[in-house]
């Protein structure tokens, strides 16, 4: 089984300057725990600068932070920092088993998925469980 068979293409994308309350609201509306953070103007898909999960939102809430005053870029996992990409990613042509290994090695529940044209979506641990449902 290949990653491309289970990749989510309808991914929540937010801008770096959106506050965490806006991100939380969008996550709840879309029933997701993961968002890709992009630089750029409304309607323009800028470069991916990071990812943000429910864990970052929980951390801010637990620290009694005002979610309306914190930008997504302040709490996200940054990508392409100092030339190294800490955002775990995989090719859409890789196997589901490869995705499991990358998740385990990186301690993450979701991977950015890339194809020949660039970013195509996300695969989560929940998607992988579906791959093994009989």
C-alpha positions in Angstrom: 0.0 0.0 0.0 1.2 3.4 -0.9 0.9 6.7 1.0 -0.9 8.3 -2.0 -3.8 5.9 -1.5 -4.5 7.4 2.0 -3.2 11.0 1.8 -5.6 13.7 2.9 -5.7 16.4 0.3 -8.2 18.6 2.0 -5.8 19.9 4.7 -6.5 22.8 7.0 -4.1 25.6 6.1 -3.6 28.8 8.2 -1.4 31.8 7.8 1.6 32.5 10.0 0.0 35.7 11.4 -3.3 34.1 12.4 -3.8 33.9 16.2 -4.1 30.6 18.0 -7.8 31.3 18.8 -8.5 31.6 15.0 -6.5 28.4 14.4 -8.4 26.6 17.2 -11.7 27.7 15.8 -10.8 26.4 12.3 -9.6 23.1 13.7 -12.9 22.6 15.5 -14.9 23.6 12.4 -12.9 21.2 10.2 -12.8 18.4 12.9 -9.0 18.1 12.7 -6.1 18.3 15.1 -3.5 19.4 12.5 -2.9 22.5 10.4 -0.3 23.5 7.9 1.0 27.0 8.4 1.9 29.1 5.3 3.3 32.5 4.7 1.5 34.7 2.2 -1.6 36.7 1.6 -5.3 35.5 1.6 -6.0 33.3 -1.4 -2.3 32.8 -2.2 -0.6 29.6 -1.2 2.8 30.7 0.1 5.6 28.5 1.3 5.0 26.1 4.2 6.7 27.6 7.2 5.5 25.1 9.8 2.8 22.9 11.3 0.6 23.3 14.3 -1.3 20.6 16.2 -3.7 20.4 19.1 -0.7 19.8 21.3 0.6 23.3 20.7 -2.9 24.7 21.4 -3.1 22.6 24.6 0.3 23.9 25.7 -0.8 27.5 25.3 -4.1 26.9 27.1 -2.3 25.1 30.0 0.1 28.0 30.3 -2.9 30.4 30.7 -1.9 32.3 27.5 -4.4 34.5 25.8 -4.9 32.7 22.5 -5.9 35.9 20.7 -2.5 37.4 21.3 -0.3 34.5 20.1 0.4 34.1 16.4 0.5 30.6 14.9 4.2 31.1 13.9 5.1 31.6 17.6 3.8 28.1 18.6 4.2 26.1 15.4 6.8 23.5 14.6 8.9 25.5 12.1 10.0 24.0 8.8 13.2 24.8 6.9 14.8 26.4 9.9 18.6 26.8 9.2 18.3 24.7 6.1 17.1 21.6 7.9 13.4 20.6 7.6 12.2 19.4 11.0 8.7 18.9 9.7 8.4 15.2 9.1 7.6 14.4 5.5 7.3 11.5 3.1 6.8 10.9 -0.6 3.4 10.0 -1.8 5.1 7.0 -3.6 6.4 5.6 -0.3 4.8 2.7 1.4 2.5 2.9 4.4 5.1 0.9 6.4 7.6 3.7 5.5 5.2 6.3 6.9 4.9 4.3 10.1 8.6 4.3 10.5 9.0 8.0 9.8 6.3 8.8 12.4 7.9 6.6 15.0 11.4 8.0 14.4 10.1 11.6 14.6 7.6 11.1 17.4 4.8 12.6 15.3 1.2 11.7 14.4 1.1 13.3 11.0 3.4 13.7 8.0 3.5 16.2 5.2 3.2 14.4 1.9 5.1 15.5 -1.2 4.8 14.5 -4.8 6.6 15.5 -8.0 4.6 18.8 -8.0 5.4 19.6 -4.4 3.1 19.5 -1.3 0.0 17.3 -1.9 -1.4 16.7 1.6 -1.0 15.1 4.9 -1.2 11.5 6.2 -2.1 11.0 9.9 -1.8 8.0 12.2 -5.6 7.7 11.9 -5.3 7.4 8.1 -2.8 4.7 8.5 -5.1 2.8 10.9 -7.7 2.9 8.1 -5.2 1.3 5.7 -5.2 -1.7 8.0 -8.9 -2.0 8.7 -10.3 -5.2 7.4 
